[in-house]
Amino acid sequence: MTRLIFLGPPGAGKGTQAQILSQSHNIPHISTGDILRTAVEQQTDLGNQAKEYMDRGELVPDSLLLDLIRDRLTQPDATQSGWILDGFPRNVAQAEFLDHLLDDIQQECKSAISLEVPDKQLIDRLHGRGRSDDGDETIARRLRVYYAQTMPVIDYYRERGRLIAINGNSPIEAVAAILNKVVTS
Ligand code: AMP
């Protein structure tokens, strides 16, 4: 059973790589960013509460995400085929929550993959993407939020011997090939 956490700064290619791996190995891809964007589009309660944070490039409050993650990881597709978690955990409190949750629902996730890409490349990629939260100021804020809140999550998994760091500064196919090896090894 494959269960993987994808970590990395905005623009590192987490979503792209998670999607490729999800399709080639038939593993559900769970992206909290995608779930939140859909909720914003559909103007659900969750979406309406999350929108202002997302527009500013800040993290939405943990309280909006915890039940959602529990529900999603216990859906039949995830219990049967595993999952690739993309965009969660984004801070240490979420990482601790996730470890407790996995214990509780008796799922094991041994590895967190960190896609490493230098800042300069990230900024170029984000400018090229044209998402509504990819304006200059928001990009800068999302990178700041990443370094302040999400980098400690990388340390969290490294300290527990669960981190696999991968150079994400290569063509999409090259990174995908490396990830494929990680999953099949
Ligand atoms: P992403 O598509 O992963 O870059 O996420 C887009 C936006 O959704 C982020 O900038 C946050 O505002 C919000 N978001 C996604 N995942 C999380 C999370 N785990 N915790 C808090 N906010 C999140």
Residues whose N, C-alpha, C, O or C-beta is under 5 A from the ligand:
A	BS01	AMP	T32 G33 D34 L36 Y53 M54 G57 E58 L59 V60 G87 F88 P89 R90
